[in-house]
Amino acid sequence: MTDNSRVRVSIVGVVIVALFSALLARLWFLQVGADPQVKVEAVSRSTRVVQTQMPRGRILDRNGEELVVNQATWAITVDRTLDDDDRAVVLGQLAELLGVESSQLAENYDDIRQSRLKPAIVAVGVEEKVRVAIQEHAEDYPGIDVEKLTVRHYPQGNVAAHLLGYVGEISAEQLEARRDEGYQESDEIGRAGVERAYERELRGEPRRETMEVDPTGRPVGSPIDVEPGRVGNDVFLTIDVNWQRAAEESLAQGIEEARTLQNRNIEDHYETLKAPAGSVVVLDVRDGSVAAMASYPTYDPATLVDGISQVEWDALNDPALHRPLLNRATQGEYAPGSTFKLITGTAITRYGLWTPGTTIRDPGYLEVGDRRFRNFGGIAHGRVALERALTVSSDVYFYTAGYDFWKHWDEGFPDGLAIQETARDFGFGANTGIEVDEQDGLVADPEWKRELSYRINEGDAREDNAQWRPGDNVNVSVGQGGMLVTPLQLANAYAAFANGGTLWQPHLAREVRDAGGDGLRTIQPNAYRTITIDAPTRAAMHAGFVGAVRDDRGTAAGAFAGFPLDELPVAGKTGTAQVNDKGDTSLFAAYFPADAPAYVVVAVVEEGGQGSQIAAPIVRRIIEAMNNLELSDVEANEDGVD
């Protein structure tokens, strides 16, 4: 060997020794010399926490009747340690057994929402014979197992569907907001109704297993730590399931009946009312608790348990199909029509425009400039004071008040917007604070009209259409002209009148208990405003509402013919709201017993005709059910009144 060769060999040897020395030093650093933080990071990279949701709590009515519970179902899982070829074979076998396409099972296996640390769920809700076949012939299905899951079940069918809501996979937005609370991708969460409002109580604590994983992320051995978790708490609601069922049945009957009536707004041909949708609210006037709440059309929450297709989801939200998922009791917005006379009547005496005994001549119309505002049907009621004006629903009485208030506004007097201010005091134009989603409604006033005009008009038309004219306030006085309320807001306003002036925050839940039945929390009623109504005004209005049901000329007298009013007095107000290019909205608000009010019942039917025709008979049947009276059929007459 030459000297040059020896030098080259020596250099190579030095390099090799240096490399091995560096590797040994790095190994020593990782195993001995690294600081504690590096050690923690190394361990965290070799472990994963597998989280499994525990069963949700039940939802029950005020009497303990189960509305939502958990039901066991069987799911087929596939071991993730199977190689691709073996997995393809067993998925093909499963597809043949289940009668589905293997591609669907493969898609479920690859679903990114599933944890890679647990066997993949490829089918849910499998039949008993399938479960038995797999378990009895396990050798034919290597890597396949059958696992018991719990899913939401509805013992009462689709009763109270809108109120209860449903659960679904957590959205990206929800996950971002709730990750600190322990939520993970693919977790289920309440998406609507009580399921959403009381998510924290119903969810419970998930089971957590800490697993060692190999460099590929696959679990190694048994869990090294287990936190057992806790099932969710039970939520008891304020509703009575029997009253709820009666409300839904009565509403459905009324809508079917309305569709047999002629639409009187169509003059050039015969056409029946469409009556596509409606809602009912029953409130306890003593504490604001919801005794029943119905919305039509409805849906079956069981169809959402295992997820639905995009086509099915779109149908549930399709305006052409009247959006079955929409809870119209809290999210529907309607012109209140003559039911709004509660507000105008209160404003008249509250702001000193007239006394309860002041009489107004009603010839059947009121002329304002070159416009003539007519009573329903053009009927002339003669001289009427507040009580009689409510009983016979004299629009002219309230038109006149609206016109007089406008004059005050035009002259700069502070009571010019008395109707609007009173409406806001009764809760219109703002959320009621109920636990579920709701709309604000709208109180029409000069500011609203100006903003609307500047949004939809251009040029000179902007300023011209922004003017608050006499007719605007005249329309507002009878619940038209831009006024919008939700059925819940309307019920809450009448509840405040019925109980003497306390505006309660409506609520759906009464109590939260743990799985063992121990009470954890009672939902306390919240009275958030007191409305002052002087005694003479309240007496006159109450008598007017009683007369609307009992008097021969009362607008709801026909709907309550034969009802035992001597035993169970009822007070109420009909409403018929005109809607551009559509049939009238039918409304009725009632409270009972009239002499010692306990409950308010409100019904609203879109394009359902006059208030006395459909809404009032619906309310009558619900009151009958709540008092164990013989149930009448919801029947309408062709000659309804406002």
KEVOKE-17116 format. One line per field, with one value per residue (C-alpha): residue number from 1; x, y, z. Coordinates in steps of 0.2 Angstrom, whole numbers, plus 2048, in hexadecimal, padded with zeros to 3 digits. Example, Ala and Ser with C-alpha at 12.3 -4.5 7.8 and 13.67 -1.06 7.14 Angstrom:
i <- (1  2)
x <- (83E  844)
y <- (7EA  7FB)
z <- (827  824)
//
This chain:
i <- (1  2  3  4  5  6  7  8  9  10  11  12  13  14  15  16  17  18  19  20  21  22  23  24  25  26  27  28  29  30  31  32  33  34  35  36  37  38  39  40  41  42  43  44  45  46  47  48  49  50  51  52  53  54  55  56  57  58  59  60  61  62  63  64  65  66  67  68  69  70  71  72  73  74  75  76  77  78  79  80  81  82  83  84  85  86  87  88  89  90  91  92  93  94  95  96  97  98  99  100  101  102  103  104  105  106  107  108  109  110  111  112  113  114  115  116  117  118  119  120  121  122  123  124  125  126  127  128  129  130  131  132  133  134  135  136  137  138  139  140  141  142  143  144  145  146  147  148  149  150  151  152  153  154  155  156  157  158  159  160  161  162  163  164  165  166  167  168  169  170  171  172  173  174  175  176  177  178  179  180  181  182  183  184  185  186  187  188  189  190  191  192  193  194  195  196  197  198  199  200  201  202  203  204  205  206  207  208  209  210  211  212  213  214  215  216  217  218  219  220  221  222  223  224  225  226  227  228  229  230  231  232  233  234  235  236  237  238  239  240  241  242  243  244  245  246  247  248  249  250  251  252  253  254  255  256  257  258  259  260  261  262  263  264  265  266  267  268  269  270  271  272  273  274  275  276  277  278  279  280  281  282  283  284  285  286  287  288  289  290  291  292  293  294  295  296  297  298  299  300  301  302  303  304  305  306  307  308  309  310  311  312  313  314  315  316  317  318  319  320  321  322  323  324  325  326  327  328  329  330  331  332  333  334  335  336  337  338  339  340  341  342  343  344  345  346  347  348  349  350  351  352  353  354  355  356  357  358  359  360  361  362  363  364  365  366  367  368  369  370  371  372  373  374  375  376  377  378  379  380  381  382  383  384  385  386  387  388  389  390  391  392  393  394  395  396  397  398  399  400  401  402  403  404  405  406  407  408  409  410  411  412  413  414  415  416  417  418  419  420  421  422  423  424  425  426  427  428  429  430  431  432  433  434  435  436  437  438  439  440  441  442  443  444  445  446  447  448  449  450  451  452  453  454  455  456  457  458  459  460  461  462  463  464  465  466  467  468  469  470  471  472  473  474  475  476  477  478  479  480  481  482  483  484  485  486  487  488  489  490  491  492  493  494  495  496  497  498  499  500  501  502  503  504  505  506  507  508  509  510  511  512  513  514  515  516  517  518  519  520  521  522  523  524  525  526  527  528  529  530  531  532  533  534  535  536  537  538  539  540  541  542  543  544  545  546  547  548  549  550  551  552  553  554  555  556  557  558  559  560  561  562  563  564  565  566  567  568  569  570  571  572  573  574  575  576  577  578  579  580  581  582  583  584  585  586  587  588  589  590  591  592  593  594  595  596  597  598  599  600  601  602  603  604  605  606  607  608  609  610  611  612  613  614  615  616  617  618  619  620  621  622  623  624  625  626  627  628  629  630  631  632  633  634  635  636  637  638  639  640  641  642)
x <- (800  807  808  7FA  7EF  7F2  7EE  7DD  7D9  7DD  7D2  7C3  7C6  7C5  7B5  7AD  7B2  7AB  79A  798  79E  790  783  788  788  776  770  777  76F  75E  75E  768  76C  75C  753  742  738  740  73C  72A  729  730  724  715  71A  719  708  6F7  6E7  6D8  6C7  6B6  6A6  69B  688  67F  673  660  653  643  633  62D  625  634  62E  63D  63E  650  65A  669  666  673  677  684  692  69F  6B1  6C1  6D2  6DE  6ED  6E7  6F1  6E9  6E6  6DE  6D3  6CD  6C8  6BE  6B6  6B0  6A9  6A0  699  691  68A  683  67D  686  694  6A6  6AB  69F  6A7  6B8  6B3  6AD  6BD  6C7  6BC  6C8  6BC  6C0  6CF  6DE  6E1  6D1  6C9  6BF  6AC  6A6  694  687  676  679  66C  66D  66F  67F  686  683  68B  69B  69D  699  6A5  6B2  6BF  6B7  6B9  6CA  6CD  6BA  6B1  69F  69E  690  68D  680  676  667  656  645  638  62A  62E  630  626  62F  63C  640  641  64C  658  665  677  684  697  69F  6A3  6B4  6AD  6A7  6B7  6C1  6B6  6B5  6C6  6CB  6BC  6C3  6B9  6C2  6BF  6B0  6A8  696  68E  67D  679  667  65A  65C  66A  674  66E  673  682  68D  681  67C  68E  696  6A9  6B1  6BB  6CE  6DB  6ED  6F5  707  709  717  720  712  704  6FD  6F9  705  6FE  6F1  6ED  6F9  6ED  6D9  6CE  6BD  6B2  6A0  68F  685  679  666  65C  64A  640  631  626  619  61A  607  604  612  60A  5F9  601  609  5F9  5EE  5FA  5FB  5E8  5E6  5F2  5E9  5D8  5DF  5E3  5D1  5CC  5CB  5D8  5CD  5DC  5DB  5CC  5CF  5CE  5CB  5DA  5DB  5E7  5F8  5FB  60D  613  60F  614  60D  614  60D  615  612  60E  614  626  629  62C  627  61A  619  621  61C  622  61B  622  62C  639  63E  64E  652  657  665  66D  679  67B  672  676  678  669  65F  666  662  650  64F  655  64C  641  636  633  62F  640  63A  649  644  63C  62F  62A  63A  641  632  62E  61C  612  607  5F7  5EA  5F2  5FE  5EF  5F5  603  5FA  5EC  5F9  602  5F2  5EF  601  606  5F6  5EF  5DD  5D6  5CF  5BD  5C1  5B5  5BA  5AD  5B0  5A7  5B1  5C0  5CC  5D1  5E3  5E7  5E2  5E2  5D4  5D9  5CB  5C5  5C5  5B7  5B3  5A8  5A2  5A3  59B  5A2  5AF  5BA  5CA  5C1  5B4  5C2  5CB  5BC  5B6  5C8  5C4  5D2  5CC  5CE  5E0  5E3  5DD  5E9  5F8  5F3  5F2  603  60A  604  60D  61D  61C  61A  629  620  629  61A  61A  622  618  612  624  62B  61D  620  633  62D  623  633  630  63F  64B  64F  645  655  64E  65C  659  65C  64F  64D  64B  63C  63A  632  62E  632  639  64B  648  63E  64C  65A  64F  64C  65F  663  657  654  65F  65E  64F  646  651  64B  639  637  640  632  628  616  605  601  611  60B  5F9  5FF  60A  5FC  5F4  604  608  613  624  620  627  626  62A  61C  626  627  615  611  61D  615  604  60B  611  600  5F7  602  601  611  61F  62A  632  640  639  643  642  64C  646  654  665  668  676  675  671  662  66A  666  674  66B  65A  657  650  643  649  63D  646  639  62A  61D  611  5FF  5F3  5E4  5D6  5E0  5E4  5D2  5CB  5D7  5D4  5C1  5C4  5CF  5C1  5B4  5BE  5BB  5AA  5A0  594  59E  5AF  5BB  5BF  5AD  5AA  5BA  5B5  5A2  59E  5AD  5AA  5AF  5A5  5B0  5C0  5C0  5CB  5D1  5DA  5DC  5DB  5E7  5E7  5F7  5F7  607  60C  607  603  5F4  5F1  5FA  5EE  5F2  5EA  5F1  5E7  5E9  5E0  5D8  5D3  5CF  5E0  5EC  5F8  5FC  5FD  5FA  5FF  5FC  603  5FF  607  5FB  5ED  5DF  5D7  5DC  5CB  5CB  5DA  5E5  5D7  5D0  5E2  5E4  5D3  5D8  5E9  5E0  5D4  5E2  5EB  5DB  5D6  5C7  5BF  5C9  5C1  5C6  5CF  5C0  5C0  5B2  5B2  5AD  5BB  5BE  5CE)
y <- (800  811  820  828  819  819  82B  829  81A  824  832  826  81E  82F  834  823  826  837  832  824  830  83D  82F  829  83B  83E  82D  832  844  83C  82F  838  84A  851  85D  858  862  857  847  84C  850  83F  836  841  83C  829  82A  82F  832  829  831  829  832  82C  82A  83B  83F  83C  84A  848  852  85B  84A  83F  838  834  83F  83A  82B  821  811  803  7FF  7F3  7FA  7F0  7F5  7F0  7EF  7FC  7F0  7E6  7E9  7F0  7DF  7D7  7E6  7E6  7D4  7D5  7E5  7DB  7CE  7DA  7E3  7D3  7CF  7E0  7E2  7F2  7F8  7F4  806  80D  803  808  81A  818  810  81F  82C  839  83C  82C  82A  820  818  80F  802  80A  80A  805  801  807  800  7EE  7E1  7D4  7C6  7CF  7D1  7BE  7B9  7C3  7BD  7AB  7AA  7B5  7AB  7B0  7C3  7C6  7D7  7DA  7DD  7E2  7F0  7F7  80A  815  821  82D  826  82F  825  831  831  842  84B  85B  859  86B  86E  860  862  856  851  850  850  860  86D  875  885  87C  873  882  88A  87A  871  877  86F  85E  85C  853  851  845  848  84A  85A  862  86B  872  874  86D  862  871  87D  870  868  86A  861  853  84F  848  844  83A  82A  82D  81F  823  818  814  815  80F  81B  818  81E  80D  808  7FC  7F1  7F6  808  80E  81A  81A  828  820  82F  833  832  842  849  849  858  85A  866  871  86A  85D  84F  84D  85F  860  852  85A  86A  862  858  867  872  864  862  875  876  868  871  882  87A  876  889  895  8A3  8B2  8BD  8B5  8BC  8B7  8A4  897  892  88A  890  889  889  882  884  88A  889  888  88F  88B  895  894  8A7  8A4  8A1  8A1  88E  886  879  875  87C  875  879  872  86B  860  852  842  845  832  834  83F  833  82A  839  83D  840  852  850  84B  85A  866  860  864  876  879  888  880  872  87F  87B  86D  870  882  884  891  893  89D  8A0  8A4  8B7  8BD  8CC  8CA  8D2  8D6  8CC  8DC  8E6  8E0  8EC  8FB  8FA  8FB  909  913  916  914  924  92D  92D  927  91F  90E  915  921  91C  91E  91D  90E  910  901  90C  91A  927  92D  939  930  91F  915  908  8FC  8F0  8DD  8DB  8ED  8EA  8FA  8F8  908  911  906  908  8FD  8EE  8ED  8F1  8E1  8D6  8DA  8DE  8F0  8F5  907  909  904  90D  91D  91B  917  927  932  92B  92F  941  943  93C  948  956  950  94A  93C  930  930  91E  918  908  903  907  8FC  8EE  8EE  8EE  8DE  8D6  8D9  8DC  8D2  8C1  8BA  8B1  89F  892  88D  897  8A6  8B5  8C7  8CC  8DE  8EE  8F9  90C  91B  915  904  90B  917  90A  8FE  90C  910  8FE  8FA  90A  916  929  933  923  921  930  930  91E  921  92C  926  92A  929  918  910  913  90F  8FE  8FB  8FE  8EE  8E3  8E6  8F2  8E9  8E3  8D1  8C6  8B4  8A9  8A8  8BB  8BC  8AF  8B7  8C8  8C1  8B7  8C8  8CF  8C0  8BF  8D2  8D9  8CD  8C9  8B8  8B1  8A2  892  87F  877  874  869  860  850  844  832  82C  838  844  856  861  871  879  886  895  8A0  8B1  8C0  8CD  8DB  8E2  8EB  8F7  8F6  901  8F7  8FF  8FC  8EA  8E7  8EE  8E4  8D4  8D6  8D9  8C9  8BF  8C7  8C2  8AF  8B1  8BF  8BB  8C8  8C3  8BE  8AD  8A9  89D  893  891  88C  87E  880  880  892  893  885  88A  89D  8A1  8B2  8B6  8C0  8BB  8C2  8C2  8C8  8CD  8C7  8CE  8C1  8B4  8AE  8B6  8B0  8A9  8AD  8AB  8AE  8A8  8A6  89C  89A  8AC  8B0  8A9  8A7  899  896  89F  896  89E  896  89D  896  89D  8A0  899  8A5  8B0  8AD  8A7  89A  890  896  898  886  880  889  882  870  872  87A  86B  85F  869  868  856  85B  852  857  860  85F  86E  874  885  88F  898  8A9  8AC  8BD  8C6)
z <- (800  7FB  807  7FD  800  812  814  80B  816  825  81F  81C  82D  836  82C  832  844  843  83D  849  857  851  851  862  869  862  869  87A  879  875  882  890  88D  885  890  897  88A  87C  885  887  874  870  87B  874  862  867  86F  86A  873  86C  871  871  874  882  880  881  88E  88C  888  891  893  8A3  8A9  8A6  895  88A  87A  875  87C  876  86C  869  857  84F  845  83A  83D  833  83B  834  835  826  816  807  7FE  80D  811  7FF  801  811  80B  7FC  807  812  803  7FE  80F  811  7FF  7FC  7F1  7F7  7F2  7FE  80C  806  806  818  81D  816  81D  824  833  83B  846  83F  850  851  846  837  838  827  82A  838  83D  836  837  844  837  831  842  846  835  838  84A  847  838  83E  834  824  829  82F  836  837  847  84D  85A  863  862  869  85E  862  862  863  86D  868  855  84E  85C  860  853  850  863  866  858  852  854  846  843  84A  83C  83A  841  851  853  852  860  86B  869  87A  881  87B  86A  85C  849  846  857  858  85E  860  850  854  861  873  86D  869  877  884  87C  88B  896  88A  884  893  894  886  88A  887  883  882  875  870  85D  852  845  839  845  848  85B  864  872  87E  884  891  899  899  89F  8A0  89C  8A1  899  896  8A1  89F  89A  8A0  895  899  88C  88E  881  880  87E  871  867  868  862  853  84E  850  845  838  838  836  827  81E  822  81B  80B  807  809  7FB  7FA  7FA  7F4  7E3  7D9  7C7  7CB  7D8  7E3  7F4  801  800  813  811  823  835  847  859  869  87B  889  89C  8A0  8B2  8AE  89B  899  888  88A  878  868  857  845  834  829  834  832  83A  844  843  831  836  843  837  82B  81B  809  803  7F8  808  812  804  804  817  813  803  802  7F5  801  80F  818  824  82F  833  844  840  852  855  844  83A  838  834  834  843  83C  849  857  858  85E  870  86D  865  872  880  878  876  889  88E  885  888  877  87D  88C  88C  88B  87C  86E  85B  84D  842  831  82A  823  827  81A  81B  80D  7FD  805  80D  81A  81C  829  825  819  81A  82A  833  846  84B  85B  864  873  876  87D  86E  862  867  868  856  850  84A  83F  83E  851  850  83F  847  855  849  83F  84F  855  844  845  856  84E  83F  84C  856  865  86F  86E  85B  85B  86A  861  85D  86E  876  86A  86F  881  87E  876  864  859  864  869  877  87E  87C  87B  868  858  856  84B  851  848  843  84A  83B  83E  835  837  830  821  81D  81E  813  806  805  803  7F5  7EC  7E2  7DE  7E3  7E7  7F6  7FF  7F9  7FF  80F  816  824  81E  827  81F  826  838  834  82D  83C  848  842  840  82E  825  828  83A  83C  84B  84F  856  866  868  865  872  87F  87C  880  88F  896  894  89C  8AB  8AF  8A7  8AA  89A  89D  893  88B  88F  88A  898  8AA  8B2  8AF  8B7  8B7  8B0  8C2  8C4  8CF  8CC  8C6  8C0  8C0  8B2  8BB  8B2  8AE  8AE  8A5  8A3  8AB  8A0  8A9  8A3  8AD  8B4  8AA  89A  89F  8A4  893  889  892  890  87E  87C  885  87A  86A  870  879  871  863  858  85F  851  858  85E  850  853  865  862  86E  879  88C  88F  89F  8A6  89D  898  889  884  873  863  851  844  831  829  817  80D  7FC  7EE  7FB  805  816  825  832  845  856  867  876  889  896  8A2  89E  8B0  8B7  8A8  8A8  895  885  875  864  853  842  831  822  814  81F  81D  82A  83D  841  834  838  845  852  850  851  862  868  865  86E  87D  87D  87E  88C  896  892  889  87A  86B  85D  84B  844  838  82F  828  818  81F  82B  833  839)
//
